[in-house]
Amino acid sequence: MGGKSGHKRDSLLSRYSADLGRLISRREAETALRAAAMESALANRTKSEFLANMSHELRTPLNAIIGFSELITTFGVDSDKARCKSVEYAALISQAGKHLLNIISDILDISKIESGSFALDTGMHSLKEIIDASIALVEPRMHERMQKLEVRIAPNLPPLSIDGRRVKQVIINLLSNANKFTPRYGTITVIATADRRDFVTVAVQDSGIGMTKEQMAQAMKPFGQIQSAFSRGHEGTGLGLPISKALIEQHSGRFFLSSEPNVGTMVAFTLPAWVPDMASMPTASSRSRFNAQATTSLRSPA
């Protein structure tokens, strides 16, 4: 009798265990389905935001190109006024075309980086020369807004094995953002320092509108644009910071962003200063030291 009772209890326990297992499996499946649905909804939202943003960014220069081209065709060729207007509109067409090319180039860059097909064209370069060339391109826009530019470049910067064009692209992106989001008469500071010849640090600091933590997270997402009363009127795909970060990481560097609303923003990056040959390739320990030193240096980039 006791044996039958024990067998019955074992049988009930087995059924309970099986039912519990099925219940847990069903719950896990439901959780997985909900997570997949949320991920799909987020992907669709991101896709929709991207398409809406790109349609605006592409349509604006295309409308300018088409509109000014049509205006040129309506002018007579004999009048001085027609010739002056043709030159003016041709310049605007060129400007719109270059803006369109920059948008497409940014999209291609981020696509190549995310797909893993992006390759650097490295060589030995002077960081000071790259910074100076980048400033020369953006400084006229700073003068238009009466912004003060301060440049502090350490005299002991070592030559770097980098893709000069891509590092210049990063610095121009940072300077352009600082110019765009700093009001008239604001200050923009460019800092470049070296630390024990292990790495160099470049920082661009401004006295602009700044960002909250949530806005900083949004700014670092591809196609993420910060919507504020100040920035809404500015053109841009929202790719500048994500591309800059990705390009620096392609160089085994690190990228930092700090900001405070109504105070300003500092964007900085570090680049390794070692020579990339087999005898001096960085080990795991040297990379760890590099990361720790970079973090310490950025606490006081000046």
Phi and psi restraints in degrees (value plus and minus 20) as a CYANA .aco file:
   2 GLY   PHI     -82.0   -42.0
   2 GLY   PSI     -54.4   -14.4
   3 GLY   PHI     -86.0   -46.0
   3 GLY   PSI     -59.3   -19.3
   4 LYS   PHI     -86.9   -46.9
   4 LYS   PSI     -60.1   -20.1
   5 SER   PHI     -84.0   -44.0
   5 SER   PSI     -61.9   -21.9
   6 GLY   PHI     -84.8   -44.8
   6 GLY   PSI     -59.3   -19.3
   7 HIS   PHI     -85.0   -45.0
   7 HIS   PSI     -57.9   -17.9
   8 LYS   PHI     -85.4   -45.4
   8 LYS   PSI     -62.3   -22.3
   9 ARG   PHI     -82.3   -42.3
   9 ARG   PSI     -61.3   -21.3
  10 ASP   PHI     -82.6   -42.6
  10 ASP   PSI     -58.7   -18.7
  11 SER   PHI     -86.9   -46.9
  11 SER   PSI     -62.9   -22.9
  12 LEU   PHI     -82.7   -42.7
  12 LEU   PSI     -62.3   -22.3
  13 LEU   PHI     -82.4   -42.4
  13 LEU   PSI     -59.6   -19.6
  14 SER   PHI     -83.5   -43.5
  14 SER   PSI     -62.3   -22.3
  15 ARG   PHI     -85.4   -45.4
  15 ARG   PSI     -64.2   -24.2
  16 TYR   PHI     -79.2   -39.2
  16 TYR   PSI     -63.2   -23.2
  17 SER   PHI     -82.7   -42.7
  17 SER   PSI     -62.4   -22.4
  18 ALA   PHI     -85.0   -45.0
  18 ALA   PSI     -63.4   -23.4
  19 ASP   PHI     -83.1   -43.1
  19 ASP   PSI     -61.4   -21.4
  20 LEU   PHI     -84.1   -44.1
  20 LEU   PSI     -60.3   -20.3
  21 GLY   PHI     -82.3   -42.3
  21 GLY   PSI     -62.9   -22.9
  22 ARG   PHI     -85.1   -45.1
  22 ARG   PSI     -58.8   -18.8
  23 LEU   PHI     -83.8   -43.8
  23 LEU   PSI     -64.4   -24.4
  24 ILE   PHI     -83.3   -43.3
  24 ILE   PSI     -63.0   -23.0
  25 SER   PHI     -81.8   -41.8
  25 SER   PSI     -61.4   -21.4
  26 ARG   PHI     -85.3   -45.3
  26 ARG   PSI     -61.5   -21.5
  27 ARG   PHI     -82.8   -42.8
  27 ARG   PSI     -62.8   -22.8
  28 GLU   PHI     -83.4   -43.4
  28 GLU   PSI     -58.9   -18.9
  29 ALA   PHI     -85.6   -45.6
  29 ALA   PSI     -60.9   -20.9
  30 GLU   PHI     -84.2   -44.2
  30 GLU   PSI     -61.5   -21.5
  31 THR   PHI     -82.9   -42.9
  31 THR   PSI     -62.1   -22.1
  32 ALA   PHI     -84.2   -44.2
  32 ALA   PSI     -59.1   -19.1
  33 LEU   PHI     -85.9   -45.9
  33 LEU   PSI     -61.8   -21.8
  34 ARG   PHI     -83.2   -43.2
  34 ARG   PSI     -61.7   -21.7
  35 ALA   PHI     -83.8   -43.8
  35 ALA   PSI     -60.7   -20.7
  36 ALA   PHI     -85.6   -45.6
  36 ALA   PSI     -58.9   -18.9
  37 ALA   PHI     -85.5   -45.5
  37 ALA   PSI     -61.6   -21.6
  38 MET   PHI     -84.6   -44.6
  38 MET   PSI     -61.9   -21.9
  39 GLU   PHI     -84.0   -44.0
  39 GLU   PSI     -60.5   -20.5
  40 SER   PHI     -85.2   -45.2
  40 SER   PSI     -61.7   -21.7
  41 ALA   PHI     -84.2   -44.2
  41 ALA   PSI     -60.4   -20.4
  42 LEU   PHI     -84.6   -44.6
  42 LEU   PSI     -61.7   -21.7
  43 ALA   PHI     -83.2   -43.2
  43 ALA   PSI     -61.3   -21.3
  44 ASN   PHI     -85.2   -45.2
  44 ASN   PSI     -59.3   -19.3
  45 ARG   PHI     -84.9   -44.9
  45 ARG   PSI     -64.3   -24.3
  46 THR   PHI     -81.2   -41.2
  46 THR   PSI     -62.0   -22.0
  47 LYS   PHI     -82.9   -42.9
  47 LYS   PSI     -63.0   -23.0
  48 SER   PHI     -84.4   -44.4
  48 SER   PSI     -62.9   -22.9
  49 GLU   PHI     -83.5   -43.5
  49 GLU   PSI     -60.5   -20.5
  50 PHE   PHI     -82.4   -42.4
  50 PHE   PSI     -67.7   -27.7
  51 LEU   PHI     -83.8   -43.8
  51 LEU   PSI     -60.6   -20.6
  52 ALA   PHI     -84.8   -44.8
  52 ALA   PSI     -63.0   -23.0
  53 ASN   PHI     -86.2   -46.2
  53 ASN   PSI     -66.1   -26.1
  54 MET   PHI     -87.1   -47.1
  54 MET   PSI     -57.0   -17.0
  55 SER   PHI     -81.7   -41.7
  55 SER   PSI     -58.2   -18.2
  56 HIS   PHI     -89.9   -49.9
  56 HIS   PSI     -67.2   -27.2
  57 GLU   PHI     -85.6   -45.6
  57 GLU   PSI     -54.7   -14.7
  58 LEU   PHI    -101.4   -61.4
  58 LEU   PSI     -56.7   -16.7
  59 ARG   PHI     -87.3   -47.3
  59 ARG   PSI     -55.6   -15.6
  60 THR   PHI     -81.6   -41.6
  60 THR   PSI     -74.4   -34.4
  61 PRO   PHI     -88.6   -48.6
  61 PRO   PSI     -51.5   -11.5
  62 LEU   PHI     -85.5   -45.5
  62 LEU   PSI     -61.6   -21.6
  63 ASN   PHI     -82.0   -42.0
  63 ASN   PSI     -58.1   -18.1
  64 ALA   PHI     -84.4   -44.4
  64 ALA   PSI     -64.4   -24.4
  65 ILE   PHI     -81.6   -41.6
  65 ILE   PSI     -67.7   -27.7
  66 ILE   PHI     -86.6   -46.6
  66 ILE   PSI     -65.7   -25.7
  67 GLY   PHI     -83.0   -43.0
  67 GLY   PSI     -68.6   -28.6
  68 PHE   PHI     -89.9   -49.9
  68 PHE   PSI     -51.4   -11.4
  69 SER   PHI     -83.7   -43.7
  69 SER   PSI     -61.8   -21.8
  70 GLU   PHI     -86.4   -46.4
  70 GLU   PSI     -57.2   -17.2
  71 LEU   PHI     -83.4   -43.4
  71 LEU   PSI     -60.4   -20.4
  72 ILE   PHI     -81.2   -41.2
  72 ILE   PSI     -58.1   -18.1
  73 THR   PHI     -88.8   -48.8
  73 THR   PSI     -38.6     1.4
  74 THR   PHI    -106.4   -66.4
  74 THR   PSI     -31.7     8.3
  75 PHE   PHI     -99.8   -59.8
  75 PHE   PSI     128.9   168.9
  76 GLY   PHI     -97.0   -57.0
  76 GLY   PSI     133.4   173.4
  77 VAL   PHI    -111.6   -71.6
  77 VAL   PSI     -27.4    12.6
  78 ASP   PHI    -113.4   -73.4
  78 ASP   PSI     -44.4    -4.4
  79 SER   PHI    -103.6   -63.6
  79 SER   PSI     128.5   168.5
  80 ASP   PHI     -85.1   -45.1
  80 ASP   PSI     -57.4   -17.4
  81 LYS   PHI     -80.9   -40.9
  81 LYS   PSI     -62.1   -22.1
  82 ALA   PHI     -83.4   -43.4
  82 ALA   PSI     -61.0   -21.0
  83 ARG   PHI     -86.2   -46.2
  83 ARG   PSI     -61.5   -21.5
  84 CYS   PHI     -83.3   -43.3
  84 CYS   PSI     -64.4   -24.4
  85 LYS   PHI     -85.7   -45.7
  85 LYS   PSI     -57.1   -17.1
  86 SER   PHI     -82.6   -42.6
  86 SER   PSI     -62.1   -22.1
  87 VAL   PHI     -84.2   -44.2
  87 VAL   PSI     -63.6   -23.6
  88 GLU   PHI     -81.4   -41.4
  88 GLU   PSI     -67.2   -27.2
  89 TYR   PHI     -90.1   -50.1
  89 TYR   PSI     -52.8   -12.8
  90 ALA   PHI     -83.1   -43.1
  90 ALA   PSI     -58.0   -18.0
  91 ALA   PHI     -85.2   -45.2
  91 ALA   PSI     -59.8   -19.8
  92 LEU   PHI     -87.1   -47.1
  92 LEU   PSI     -57.4   -17.4
  93 ILE   PHI     -83.2   -43.2
  93 ILE   PSI     -63.5   -23.5
  94 SER   PHI     -81.7   -41.7
  94 SER   PSI     -62.6   -22.6
  95 GLN   PHI     -82.0   -42.0
  95 GLN   PSI     -64.9   -24.9
  96 ALA   PHI     -84.9   -44.9
  96 ALA   PSI     -58.7   -18.7
  97 GLY   PHI     -84.8   -44.8
  97 GLY   PSI     -60.6   -20.6
  98 LYS   PHI     -85.6   -45.6
  98 LYS   PSI     -59.0   -19.0
  99 HIS   PHI     -83.2   -43.2
  99 HIS   PSI     -62.6   -22.6
 100 LEU   PHI     -82.6   -42.6
 100 LEU   PSI     -61.6   -21.6
 101 LEU   PHI     -82.7   -42.7
 101 LEU   PSI     -60.0   -20.0
 102 ASN   PHI     -83.5   -43.5
 102 ASN   PSI     -60.5   -20.5
 103 ILE   PHI     -81.2   -41.2
 103 ILE   PSI     -68.9   -28.9
 104 ILE   PHI     -84.0   -44.0
 104 ILE   PSI     -59.6   -19.6
 105 SER   PHI     -82.6   -42.6
 105 SER   PSI     -61.4   -21.4
 106 ASP   PHI     -82.2   -42.2
 106 ASP   PSI     -63.4   -23.4
 107 ILE   PHI     -82.7   -42.7
 107 ILE   PSI     -63.3   -23.3
 108 LEU   PHI     -85.0   -45.0
 108 LEU   PSI     -60.4   -20.4
 109 ASP   PHI     -80.9   -40.9
 109 ASP   PSI     -70.7   -30.7
 110 ILE   PHI     -86.5   -46.5
 110 ILE   PSI     -53.0   -13.0
 111 SER   PHI     -86.8   -46.8
 111 SER   PSI     -63.2   -23.2
 112 LYS   PHI     -85.3   -45.3
 112 LYS   PSI     -61.3   -21.3
 113 ILE   PHI     -84.0   -44.0
 113 ILE   PSI     -65.1   -25.1
 114 GLU   PHI     -88.9   -48.9
 114 GLU   PSI     -49.2    -9.2
 115 SER   PHI    -104.9   -64.9
 115 SER   PSI     -28.3    11.7
 116 GLY   PHI      61.2   101.2
 116 GLY   PSI      -8.4    31.6
 117 SER   PHI    -119.7   -79.7
 117 SER   PSI     -12.6    27.4
 118 PHE   PHI    -102.7   -62.7
 118 PHE   PSI     117.5   157.5
 119 ALA   PHI    -152.1  -112.1
 119 ALA   PSI     119.8   159.8
 120 LEU   PHI    -108.4   -68.4
 120 LEU   PSI     128.7   168.7
 121 ASP   PHI    -128.8   -88.8
 121 ASP   PSI      65.4   105.4
 122 THR   PHI    -107.7   -67.7
 122 THR   PSI     133.6   173.6
 123 GLY   PHI    -187.4  -147.4
 123 GLY   PSI     153.1   193.1
 124 MET   PHI    -100.5   -60.5
 124 MET   PSI     107.7   147.7
 125 HIS   PHI    -157.6  -117.6
 125 HIS   PSI     133.7   173.7
 126 SER   PHI    -109.5   -69.5
 126 SER   PSI      99.3   139.3
 127 LEU   PHI     -84.8   -44.8
 127 LEU   PSI     -56.8   -16.8
 128 LYS   PHI     -80.2   -40.2
 128 LYS   PSI     -63.1   -23.1
 129 GLU   PHI     -83.9   -43.9
 129 GLU   PSI     -58.4   -18.4
 130 ILE   PHI     -86.1   -46.1
 130 ILE   PSI     -63.0   -23.0
 131 ILE   PHI     -83.2   -43.2
 131 ILE   PSI     -65.9   -25.9
 132 ASP   PHI     -79.8   -39.8
 132 ASP   PSI     -62.6   -22.6
 133 ALA   PHI     -86.7   -46.7
 133 ALA   PSI     -57.0   -17.0
 134 SER   PHI     -87.1   -47.1
 134 SER   PSI     -63.9   -23.9
 135 ILE   PHI     -81.2   -41.2
 135 ILE   PSI     -59.8   -19.8
 136 ALA   PHI     -79.8   -39.8
 136 ALA   PSI     -50.9   -10.9
 137 LEU   PHI     -98.2   -58.2
 137 LEU   PSI     -53.0   -13.0
 138 VAL   PHI    -118.6   -78.6
 138 VAL   PSI     -43.3    -3.3
 139 GLU   PHI     -77.2   -37.2
 139 GLU   PSI     -58.2   -18.2
 140 PRO   PHI     -77.8   -37.8
 140 PRO   PSI     -56.5   -16.5
 141 ARG   PHI     -88.3   -48.3
 141 ARG   PSI     -53.1   -13.1
 142 MET   PHI     -86.8   -46.8
 142 MET   PSI     -59.6   -19.6
 143 HIS   PHI     -83.2   -43.2
 143 HIS   PSI     -57.5   -17.5
 144 GLU   PHI     -80.5   -40.5
 144 GLU   PSI     -53.4   -13.4
 145 ARG   PHI    -118.1   -78.1
 145 ARG   PSI      -9.2    30.8
 146 MET   PHI      36.5    76.5
 146 MET   PSI      14.8    54.8
 147 GLN   PHI    -107.7   -67.7
 147 GLN   PSI     123.6   163.6
 148 LYS   PHI    -109.0   -69.0
 148 LYS   PSI     110.0   150.0
 149 LEU   PHI    -131.1   -91.1
 149 LEU   PSI     105.3   145.3
 150 GLU   PHI    -135.6   -95.6
 150 GLU   PSI     110.6   150.6
 151 VAL   PHI    -141.7  -101.7
 151 VAL   PSI     103.2   143.2
 152 ARG   PHI    -146.8  -106.8
 152 ARG   PSI      74.8   114.8
 153 ILE   PHI    -130.1   -90.1
 153 ILE   PSI     101.7   141.7
 154 ALA   PHI     -84.2   -44.2
 154 ALA   PSI     125.0   165.0
 155 PRO   PHI     -96.2   -56.2
 155 PRO   PSI     -32.3     7.7
 156 ASN   PHI    -125.3   -85.3
 156 ASN   PSI       6.9    46.9
 157 LEU   PHI     -87.6   -47.6
 157 LEU   PSI     107.5   147.5
 158 PRO   PHI    -100.3   -60.3
 158 PRO   PSI     137.3   177.3
 159 PRO   PHI     -85.0   -45.0
 159 PRO   PSI     126.2   166.2
 160 LEU   PHI    -139.2   -99.2
 160 LEU   PSI     125.2   165.2
 161 SER   PHI    -110.3   -70.3
 161 SER   PSI      75.3   115.3
 162 ILE   PHI    -162.3  -122.3
 162 ILE   PSI     149.4   189.4
 163 ASP   PHI    -106.4   -66.4
 163 ASP   PSI      80.3   120.3
 164 GLY   PHI     -77.7   -37.7
 164 GLY   PSI     -60.4   -20.4
 165 ARG   PHI     -84.9   -44.9
 165 ARG   PSI     -58.8   -18.8
 166 ARG   PHI     -95.0   -55.0
 166 ARG   PSI     -57.7   -17.7
 167 VAL   PHI     -86.4   -46.4
 167 VAL   PSI     -58.3   -18.3
 168 LYS   PHI     -82.3   -42.3
 168 LYS   PSI     -59.5   -19.5
 169 GLN   PHI     -79.2   -39.2
 169 GLN   PSI     -61.9   -21.9
 170 VAL   PHI     -82.9   -42.9
 170 VAL   PSI     -68.7   -28.7
 171 ILE   PHI     -84.3   -44.3
 171 ILE   PSI     -59.5   -19.5
 172 ILE   PHI     -83.7   -43.7
 172 ILE   PSI     -60.8   -20.8
 173 ASN   PHI     -78.3   -38.3
 173 ASN   PSI     -66.0   -26.0
 174 LEU   PHI     -87.3   -47.3
 174 LEU   PSI     -62.3   -22.3
 175 LEU   PHI     -85.8   -45.8
 175 LEU   PSI     -59.2   -19.2
 176 SER   PHI     -84.5   -44.5
 176 SER   PSI     -61.8   -21.8
 177 ASN   PHI     -83.3   -43.3
 177 ASN   PSI     -64.0   -24.0
 178 ALA   PHI     -81.0   -41.0
 178 ALA   PSI     -63.4   -23.4
 179 ASN   PHI     -83.6   -43.6
 179 ASN   PSI     -60.2   -20.2
 180 LYS   PHI     -88.8   -48.8
 180 LYS   PSI     -59.7   -19.7
 181 PHE   PHI    -126.0   -86.0
 181 PHE   PSI      -7.0    33.0
 182 THR   PHI    -127.8   -87.8
 182 THR   PSI     108.3   148.3
 183 PRO   PHI     -89.4   -49.4
 183 PRO   PSI     151.5   191.5
 184 ARG   PHI     -75.7   -35.7
 184 ARG   PSI     122.3   162.3
 185 TYR   PHI      50.3    90.3
 185 TYR   PSI     -10.2    29.8
 186 GLY   PHI     -97.3   -57.3
 186 GLY   PSI     157.5   197.5
 187 THR   PHI    -139.9   -99.9
 187 THR   PSI     115.7   155.7
 188 ILE   PHI    -142.9  -102.9
 188 ILE   PSI     109.5   149.5
 189 THR   PHI    -141.8  -101.8
 189 THR   PSI     112.7   152.7
 190 VAL   PHI    -132.8   -92.8
 190 VAL   PSI     106.4   146.4
 191 ILE   PHI    -145.8  -105.8
 191 ILE   PSI     116.2   156.2
 192 ALA   PHI    -157.3  -117.3
 192 ALA   PSI     104.3   144.3
 193 THR   PHI    -153.0  -113.0
 193 THR   PSI     140.6   180.6
 194 ALA   PHI    -142.9  -102.9
 194 ALA   PSI     128.2   168.2
 195 ASP   PHI    -151.2  -111.2
 195 ASP   PSI      87.8   127.8
 196 ARG   PHI      32.2    72.2
 196 ARG   PSI       3.3    43.3
 197 ARG   PHI      42.1    82.1
 197 ARG   PSI      -6.3    33.7
 198 ASP   PHI    -106.7   -66.7
 198 ASP   PSI     -56.6   -16.6
 199 PHE   PHI    -178.0  -138.0
 199 PHE   PSI     143.6   183.6
 200 VAL   PHI    -139.8   -99.8
 200 VAL   PSI     132.6   172.6
 201 THR   PHI    -143.4  -103.4
 201 THR   PSI     112.0   152.0
 202 VAL   PHI    -141.6  -101.6
 202 VAL   PSI     112.1   152.1
 203 ALA   PHI    -153.9  -113.9
 203 ALA   PSI     122.1   162.1
 204 VAL   PHI    -141.9  -101.9
 204 VAL   PSI      98.0   138.0
 205 GLN   PHI    -139.6   -99.6
 205 GLN   PSI     122.5   162.5
 206 ASP   PHI    -155.9  -115.9
 206 ASP   PSI     146.8   186.8
 207 SER   PHI    -127.4   -87.4
 207 SER   PSI      18.5    58.5
 208 GLY   PHI    -103.8   -63.8
 208 GLY   PSI    -177.0  -137.0
 209 ILE   PHI     -92.4   -52.4
 209 ILE   PSI     -42.4    -2.4
 210 GLY   PHI      52.2    92.2
 210 GLY   PSI     157.1   197.1
 211 MET   PHI    -161.9  -121.9
 211 MET   PSI     133.3   173.3
 212 THR   PHI    -101.6   -61.6
 212 THR   PSI     152.3   192.3
 213 LYS   PHI     -80.6   -40.6
 213 LYS   PSI     -59.8   -19.8
 214 GLU   PHI     -85.5   -45.5
 214 GLU   PSI     -59.9   -19.9
 215 GLN   PHI     -88.2   -48.2
 215 GLN   PSI     -55.7   -15.7
 216 MET   PHI     -83.7   -43.7
 216 MET   PSI     -62.0   -22.0
 217 ALA   PHI     -82.4   -42.4
 217 ALA   PSI     -60.4   -20.4
 218 GLN   PHI     -86.4   -46.4
 218 GLN   PSI     -59.7   -19.7
 219 ALA   PHI     -85.1   -45.1
 219 ALA   PSI     -47.1    -7.1
 220 MET   PHI    -105.8   -65.8
 220 MET   PSI     -23.5    16.5
 221 LYS   PHI    -107.8   -67.8
 221 LYS   PSI     121.0   161.0
 222 PRO   PHI     -76.7   -36.7
 222 PRO   PSI     113.1   153.1
 223 PHE   PHI      48.5    88.5
 223 PHE   PSI      -6.3    33.7
 224 GLY   PHI    -104.9   -64.9
 224 GLY   PSI     102.4   142.4
 225 GLN   PHI    -137.2   -97.2
 225 GLN   PSI     116.5   156.5
 226 ILE   PHI    -101.5   -61.5
 226 ILE   PSI      99.1   139.1
 227 GLN   PHI    -113.6   -73.6
 227 GLN   PSI      90.7   130.7
 228 SER   PHI    -162.4  -122.4
 228 SER   PSI     147.0   187.0
 229 ALA   PHI     -80.7   -40.7
 229 ALA   PSI     -51.4   -11.4
 230 PHE   PHI     -98.8   -58.8
 230 PHE   PSI     -61.2   -21.2
 231 SER   PHI    -113.4   -73.4
 231 SER   PSI     -31.8     8.2
 232 ARG   PHI     -82.6   -42.6
 232 ARG   PSI     -49.3    -9.3
 233 GLY   PHI    -103.1   -63.1
 233 GLY   PSI     -21.3    18.7
 234 HIS   PHI    -113.6   -73.6
 234 HIS   PSI     118.0   158.0
 235 GLU   PHI     -94.0   -54.0
 235 GLU   PSI     138.7   178.7
 236 GLY   PHI     132.2   172.2
 236 GLY   PSI     129.5   169.5
 237 THR   PHI    -111.3   -71.3
 237 THR   PSI     -32.9     7.1
 238 GLY   PHI      60.3   100.3
 238 GLY   PSI       3.0    43.0
 239 LEU   PHI    -125.7   -85.7
 239 LEU   PSI     -31.0     9.0
 240 GLY   PHI     -77.4   -37.4
 240 GLY   PSI     -74.1   -34.1
 241 LEU   PHI     -89.1   -49.1
 241 LEU   PSI     -65.7   -25.7
 242 PRO   PHI     -79.3   -39.3
 242 PRO   PSI     -60.7   -20.7
 243 ILE   PHI     -86.2   -46.2
 243 ILE   PSI     -63.3   -23.3
 244 SER   PHI     -79.4   -39.4
 244 SER   PSI     -66.3   -26.3
 245 LYS   PHI     -81.1   -41.1
 245 LYS   PSI     -65.4   -25.4
 246 ALA   PHI     -84.3   -44.3
 246 ALA   PSI     -59.4   -19.4
 247 LEU   PHI     -87.3   -47.3
 247 LEU   PSI     -59.2   -19.2
 248 ILE   PHI     -86.8   -46.8
 248 ILE   PSI     -61.1   -21.1
 249 GLU   PHI     -86.7   -46.7
 249 GLU   PSI     -48.6    -8.6
 250 GLN   PHI     -83.5   -43.5
 250 GLN   PSI     -46.4    -6.4
 251 HIS   PHI    -109.4   -69.4
 251 HIS   PSI      -9.4    30.6
 252 SER   PHI      45.4    85.4
 252 SER   PSI       5.7    45.7
 253 GLY   PHI    -118.9   -78.9
 253 GLY   PSI    -195.4  -155.4
 254 ARG   PHI    -148.9  -108.9
 254 ARG   PSI     131.6   171.6
 255 PHE   PHI    -146.0  -106.0
 255 PHE   PSI     114.3   154.3
 256 PHE   PHI    -150.3  -110.3
 256 PHE   PSI     122.6   162.6
 257 LEU   PHI    -155.4  -115.4
 257 LEU   PSI     106.4   146.4
 258 SER   PHI    -157.5  -117.5
 258 SER   PSI     124.7   164.7
 259 SER   PHI    -180.2  -140.2
 259 SER   PSI     136.2   176.2
 260 GLU   PHI    -162.5  -122.5
 260 GLU   PSI     109.3   149.3
 261 PRO   PHI     -76.5   -36.5
 261 PRO   PSI     116.4   156.4
 262 ASN   PHI      45.2    85.2
 262 ASN   PSI      -9.3    30.7
 263 VAL   PHI    -137.5   -97.5
 263 VAL   PSI     -68.8   -28.8
 264 GLY   PHI     125.3   165.3
 264 GLY   PSI    -196.9  -156.9
 265 THR   PHI    -154.3  -114.3
 265 THR   PSI     123.5   163.5
 266 MET   PHI    -145.8  -105.8
 266 MET   PSI     105.5   145.5
 267 VAL   PHI    -136.8   -96.8
 267 VAL   PSI     109.3   149.3
 268 ALA   PHI    -157.3  -117.3
 268 ALA   PSI     136.1   176.1
 269 PHE   PHI    -165.3  -125.3
 269 PHE   PSI     136.2   176.2
 270 THR   PHI    -138.5   -98.5
 270 THR   PSI     129.0   169.0
 271 LEU   PHI    -151.4  -111.4
 271 LEU   PSI     116.4   156.4
 272 PRO   PHI     -86.8   -46.8
 272 PRO   PSI     122.6   162.6
 273 ALA   PHI    -123.4   -83.4
 273 ALA   PSI     -13.4    26.6
 274 TRP   PHI     -95.7   -55.7
 274 TRP   PSI     136.3   176.3
 275 VAL   PHI    -105.7   -65.7
 275 VAL   PSI     104.7   144.7
 276 PRO   PHI    -102.0   -62.0
 276 PRO   PSI      44.2    84.2
 277 ASP   PHI    -130.1   -90.1
 277 ASP   PSI     150.6   190.6
 278 MET   PHI     -82.7   -42.7
 278 MET   PSI     -50.9   -10.9
 279 ALA   PHI     -94.8   -54.8
 279 ALA   PSI     -43.4    -3.4
 280 SER   PHI    -143.1  -103.1
 280 SER   PSI      -1.3    38.7
 281 MET   PHI     -82.4   -42.4
 281 MET   PSI     117.5   157.5
 282 PRO   PHI     -87.5   -47.5
 282 PRO   PSI     118.3   158.3
 283 THR   PHI    -106.6   -66.6
 283 THR   PSI     154.6   194.6
 284 ALA   PHI     -80.5   -40.5
 284 ALA   PSI     -58.5   -18.5
 285 SER   PHI     -88.7   -48.7
 285 SER   PSI     -58.4   -18.4
 286 SER   PHI     -90.1   -50.1
 286 SER   PSI     -53.0   -13.0
 287 ARG   PHI     -86.4   -46.4
 287 ARG   PSI     -59.2   -19.2
 288 SER   PHI     -83.7   -43.7
 288 SER   PSI     -61.9   -21.9
 289 ARG   PHI     -84.3   -44.3
 289 ARG   PSI     -60.3   -20.3
 290 PHE   PHI     -79.9   -39.9
 290 PHE   PSI     -66.1   -26.1
 291 ASN   PHI     -84.2   -44.2
 291 ASN   PSI     -61.7   -21.7
 292 ALA   PHI     -86.3   -46.3
 292 ALA   PSI     -62.0   -22.0
 293 GLN   PHI     -86.6   -46.6
 293 GLN   PSI     -57.9   -17.9
 294 ALA   PHI     -83.3   -43.3
 294 ALA   PSI     -63.6   -23.6
 295 THR   PHI     -82.0   -42.0
 295 THR   PSI     -62.3   -22.3
 296 THR   PHI     -85.1   -45.1
 296 THR   PSI     -62.0   -22.0
 297 SER   PHI     -83.8   -43.8
 297 SER   PSI     -56.2   -16.2
 298 LEU   PHI     -92.2   -52.2
 298 LEU   PSI     -33.8     6.2
 299 ARG   PHI     -85.9   -45.9
 299 ARG   PSI     -46.2    -6.2
 300 SER   PHI    -164.6  -124.6
 300 SER   PSI      54.2    94.2
 301 PRO   PHI     -84.6   -44.6
 301 PRO   PSI     -39.4     0.6
